[in-house]
Amino acid sequence: MKKILTWALVLPLTASVMLSSCKKDDDDIPTTPTPVNNPVKGKTLIGKATSDSAEIDIRVYADEALFVGYNKIYVMLYEKGSDKQIMKAEVSYDPMMSMSGGMNHSCPIENPDMTAPKDGLFEGAIVFVMPTTAMDGWTLGIRVHNLVNSKEGSAEMSVTVIEPTDARMYSFVSPVDSKKIFISMLEPAKPEVGMNDFVVTAHFKESAMNWPALEDLHIEFEPYMPTMGHGSPNNVNPVHMKDGHYQGVVNFTMSGLWQLFMTIKDNQDVVLDDANSFYLNF
């Protein structure tokens, strides 16, 4: 009887010790850390600057080194001297080309249209119309209205703009009204065999500081493989979507060098230019 009683007391105690040990072992298992989203991963840091009057540190990023054509521009804002991000602000861009002859000019811009950034990034775009040279250089001004402390200010940085191997923008003078018009190709950024979005923007130089979007053009194009001597079917001409952005579809039936013959017409179907092309090689 004593043996039975002893085992009855020992078994629950042993089970309790085993459960406690298991729980401790479970607590010791390292947990997988939650991935931290890095919104600038894969992007290129263009420059840093500080606006003392707005009490903001500014960091500017792009998808790659700045080039002649349409560049997406991303701005991150921090409280001056800290790593605390500012998530409520109004941001605008002020690119400026200083020419050796004393003439300065800007270029087309798309300012961020949000006061609360996506993933901490205020996103807009700049269409640089010429490259940096030994004598002529670009600066990029960033204007900020800090909605946290209601202070405003700006900062400026020097930036380098390169001429890409394959042109992503061309310009011409309209025979109708002598406007200088700039056509930039945004997509396909990574062309592949099959159907691809074909997106271009159109702007014109109204003055040295004002470069509005053109929203009433008729744009046609024809893809052609100069090394193979053929085109492709089922392409869709770009139509205006918003803010000078025109979207269509281009069909690449095989990889290789493609030439996209461009025809730009006004809203009366008068041909403004049909002498330019974009080239894609993949």
C-alpha positions as CSV (number, residue, x, y, z in Angstrom):
1,M,0.0,0.0,0.0
2,K,2.9,2.4,0.8
3,K,4.5,1.6,-2.6
4,I,1.3,2.4,-4.4
5,L,1.0,5.7,-2.5
6,T,4.6,6.6,-3.2
7,W,4.2,6.1,-6.9
8,A,1.0,8.1,-6.9
9,L,2.9,11.1,-5.5
10,V,6.0,10.7,-7.7
11,L,4.3,10.5,-11.1
12,P,2.5,13.9,-11.0
13,L,5.6,15.5,-9.7
14,T,7.7,14.0,-12.5
15,A,5.2,15.1,-15.1
16,S,5.2,18.6,-13.7
17,V,9.0,18.8,-13.9
18,M,8.9,17.5,-17.5
19,L,6.3,20.0,-18.6
20,S,8.2,22.8,-17.0
21,S,11.4,21.7,-18.7
22,C,9.6,21.5,-22.1
23,K,8.2,25.0,-21.6
24,K,11.6,26.4,-20.8
25,D,13.1,24.7,-23.9
26,D,10.3,26.2,-26.0
27,D,11.1,29.7,-24.6
28,D,14.8,29.2,-25.5
29,I,13.9,28.6,-29.3
30,P,14.9,31.8,-31.1
31,T,12.1,33.4,-33.0
32,T,12.5,34.6,-36.6
33,P,12.7,38.4,-36.6
34,T,10.0,40.2,-38.6
35,P,11.5,41.5,-41.8
36,V,12.0,45.3,-41.8
37,N,10.8,47.0,-45.0
38,N,13.5,49.0,-46.6
39,P,11.8,51.3,-49.1
40,V,15.1,52.5,-50.7
41,K,16.6,49.0,-51.2
42,G,17.9,48.8,-54.8
43,K,17.6,52.6,-55.3
44,T,20.5,55.0,-55.8
45,L,21.2,57.8,-53.3
46,I,21.5,61.0,-55.4
47,G,22.4,63.4,-52.5
48,K,21.8,64.7,-49.1
49,A,21.0,68.3,-47.9
50,T,19.6,70.1,-44.8
51,S,17.0,72.8,-44.6
52,D,17.8,74.7,-41.4
53,S,14.6,76.9,-41.6
54,A,12.4,73.8,-42.0
55,E,14.5,71.8,-39.5
56,I,14.7,68.9,-41.9
57,D,17.4,66.6,-43.2
58,I,16.7,65.6,-46.9
59,R,17.8,62.5,-48.7
60,V,17.1,62.1,-52.4
61,Y,17.0,58.8,-54.3
62,A,16.3,57.5,-57.8
63,D,15.9,54.1,-59.5
64,E,19.4,54.6,-61.1
65,A,21.9,57.3,-61.9
66,L,20.1,60.3,-63.2
67,F,19.9,60.4,-67.0
68,V,18.5,62.5,-69.9
69,G,14.8,61.6,-69.9
70,Y,12.1,60.8,-67.3
71,N,13.5,60.0,-63.8
72,K,11.4,59.0,-60.8
73,I,12.6,61.0,-57.8
74,Y,12.1,59.8,-54.2
75,V,12.6,62.1,-51.1
76,M,12.9,60.9,-47.5
77,L,12.7,63.5,-44.7
78,Y,14.1,63.4,-41.2
79,E,14.0,65.6,-38.2
80,K,17.2,67.6,-38.4
81,G,20.1,65.7,-36.7
82,S,18.1,62.6,-36.1
83,D,16.9,59.4,-37.7
84,K,13.2,60.1,-37.0
85,Q,11.3,60.3,-40.2
86,I,8.9,63.1,-41.0
87,M,5.7,61.6,-42.5
88,K,3.7,64.8,-43.0
89,A,5.0,67.4,-45.4
90,E,4.6,69.1,-48.8
91,V,7.5,68.6,-51.1
92,S,8.4,70.1,-54.5
93,Y,11.3,70.0,-56.9
94,D,13.4,72.8,-58.4
95,P,15.9,71.5,-60.9
96,M,18.1,74.1,-62.6
97,M,20.7,73.9,-65.3
98,S,23.4,76.6,-65.1
99,M,24.8,77.2,-68.6
100,S,28.3,78.4,-69.2
101,G,27.0,81.4,-71.2
102,G,25.0,82.6,-68.2
103,M,21.6,81.3,-69.3
104,N,19.8,79.1,-66.7
105,H,16.8,76.9,-67.4
106,S,14.7,74.3,-65.6
107,C,12.9,71.2,-67.1
108,P,9.6,69.3,-66.8
109,I,8.8,68.2,-63.3
110,E,6.1,66.1,-61.6
111,N,6.0,67.1,-57.9
112,P,4.9,64.6,-55.3
113,D,1.1,64.8,-55.0
114,M,0.9,63.5,-51.5
115,T,1.4,64.9,-48.0
116,A,1.8,61.5,-46.4
117,P,4.5,59.5,-48.2
118,K,4.2,55.9,-49.4
119,D,6.6,53.8,-47.4
120,G,8.2,56.9,-46.2
121,L,9.0,58.2,-49.7
122,F,7.7,61.3,-51.4
123,E,7.6,60.3,-55.0
124,G,7.6,62.5,-58.1
125,A,9.6,62.8,-61.4
126,I,12.0,65.0,-63.3
127,V,12.5,65.0,-67.0
128,F,16.1,66.1,-67.5
129,V,16.5,67.6,-71.0
130,M,20.3,67.7,-71.3
131,P,23.3,66.0,-69.7
132,T,25.8,67.5,-67.3
133,T,28.9,68.7,-69.1
134,A,32.3,70.1,-68.1
135,M,30.9,73.6,-68.5
136,D,27.2,73.1,-67.7
137,G,25.8,71.6,-64.5
138,W,22.5,70.7,-62.8
139,T,21.4,71.5,-59.3
140,L,18.4,70.1,-57.6
141,G,16.5,72.2,-55.1
142,I,14.0,70.6,-52.7
143,R,11.3,72.8,-51.2
144,V,9.7,71.5,-48.0
145,H,6.7,72.6,-45.9
146,N,7.1,70.7,-42.7
147,L,3.5,70.0,-41.6
148,V,4.7,68.7,-38.2
149,N,6.1,72.0,-37.1
150,S,4.6,74.3,-39.8
151,K,8.0,75.5,-40.9
152,E,9.1,75.9,-44.5
153,G,12.4,75.9,-46.2
154,S,14.5,74.6,-49.1
155,A,17.9,73.0,-49.8
156,E,20.0,72.5,-52.9
157,M,22.4,69.9,-54.1
158,S,24.6,69.4,-57.2
159,V,23.6,66.4,-59.3
160,T,25.1,64.7,-62.3
161,V,22.9,63.8,-65.3
162,I,24.3,61.3,-67.9
163,E,23.4,60.7,-71.5
164,P,22.2,57.0,-71.6
165,T,23.6,54.6,-74.3
166,D,20.2,54.2,-75.8
167,A,18.3,57.5,-75.8
168,R,15.2,57.6,-73.7
169,M,14.1,61.1,-74.8
170,Y,14.2,63.1,-78.0
171,S,13.0,66.6,-79.0
172,F,11.9,68.4,-82.1
173,V,10.4,71.8,-83.1
174,S,6.8,71.8,-84.1
175,P,6.3,73.1,-87.7
176,V,2.9,74.5,-86.6
177,D,3.7,76.8,-83.7
178,S,7.5,76.4,-83.2
179,K,7.1,74.8,-79.8
180,K,10.1,72.7,-78.8
181,I,8.5,69.3,-77.8
182,F,10.1,66.6,-75.7
183,I,9.0,62.9,-75.9
184,S,10.3,60.6,-73.2
185,M,9.9,56.8,-73.0
186,L,9.1,55.3,-69.6
187,E,8.0,51.8,-70.5
188,P,9.1,49.2,-71.3
189,A,11.9,49.7,-68.8
190,K,12.6,45.9,-68.9
191,P,11.3,44.7,-72.3
192,E,10.6,41.0,-72.8
193,V,9.2,38.8,-75.6
194,G,5.4,39.3,-75.8
195,M,3.1,42.2,-75.0
196,N,4.6,45.1,-73.1
197,D,3.2,48.3,-71.8
198,F,4.4,51.2,-73.9
199,V,4.4,54.5,-72.0
200,V,5.7,57.9,-73.1
201,T,5.4,61.4,-71.9
202,A,5.1,64.7,-73.8
203,H,6.1,68.2,-72.7
204,F,7.0,71.4,-74.3
205,K,9.2,74.4,-73.4
206,E,6.9,77.4,-72.8
207,S,9.7,79.4,-71.2
208,A,13.1,78.7,-69.5
209,M,11.3,78.0,-66.2
210,N,7.9,76.5,-67.4
211,W,7.7,73.2,-69.2
212,P,4.0,72.1,-69.3
213,A,2.7,68.7,-70.3
214,L,1.1,68.2,-73.7
215,E,-2.2,66.4,-73.3
216,D,-3.8,66.5,-76.8
217,L,-1.3,64.8,-79.1
218,H,-2.0,61.8,-81.3
219,I,0.9,59.3,-81.1
220,E,1.5,56.5,-83.4
221,F,4.4,54.0,-83.6
222,E,5.7,51.0,-85.6
223,P,8.1,48.4,-84.1
224,Y,10.7,47.1,-86.5
225,M,13.6,44.7,-86.2
226,P,16.3,46.2,-88.5
227,T,18.5,43.1,-88.3
228,M,15.7,40.7,-89.2
229,G,13.6,42.9,-91.6
230,H,10.2,42.5,-89.9
231,G,7.8,44.2,-87.5
232,S,5.2,42.8,-85.2
233,P,1.3,42.6,-85.0
234,N,-1.2,43.6,-82.4
235,N,0.4,46.8,-81.2
236,V,-1.7,49.5,-79.6
237,N,-0.9,53.2,-80.2
238,P,-0.5,55.2,-76.9
239,V,-3.5,57.4,-75.8
240,H,-3.4,60.1,-73.2
241,M,-4.0,59.0,-69.7
242,K,-3.1,61.9,-67.4
243,D,-0.5,64.7,-67.0
244,G,1.1,64.2,-70.4
245,H,1.4,60.4,-70.0
246,Y,0.4,58.3,-73.0
247,Q,-0.1,54.5,-72.7
248,G,-0.3,51.8,-75.3
249,V,1.1,48.3,-76.0
250,V,4.1,47.1,-77.9
251,N,4.5,43.4,-79.0
252,F,8.0,42.0,-79.3
253,T,7.8,38.7,-81.1
254,M,11.5,37.8,-80.4
255,S,14.5,39.2,-78.5
256,G,17.1,41.4,-80.2
257,L,17.3,45.0,-81.5
258,W,14.0,46.7,-82.0
259,Q,13.4,50.2,-83.5
260,L,10.2,52.0,-82.6
261,F,9.4,54.5,-85.4
262,M,7.5,57.4,-83.8
263,T,4.9,59.7,-85.4
264,I,3.7,62.6,-83.4
265,K,0.5,64.5,-84.6
266,D,-1.4,67.4,-83.1
267,N,-5.1,67.2,-82.3
268,Q,-6.0,68.0,-85.9
269,D,-3.9,65.1,-87.1
270,V,-1.2,67.3,-88.6
271,V,2.1,65.5,-88.5
272,L,4.5,67.4,-86.2
273,D,7.4,64.9,-86.3
274,D,8.0,61.5,-87.9
275,A,11.8,61.5,-88.0
276,N,12.6,60.0,-84.6
277,S,12.8,56.5,-83.1
278,F,13.4,54.7,-79.8
279,Y,15.7,51.7,-79.8
280,L,15.5,48.7,-77.4
281,N,17.9,45.8,-77.4
282,F,17.3,42.8,-75.2
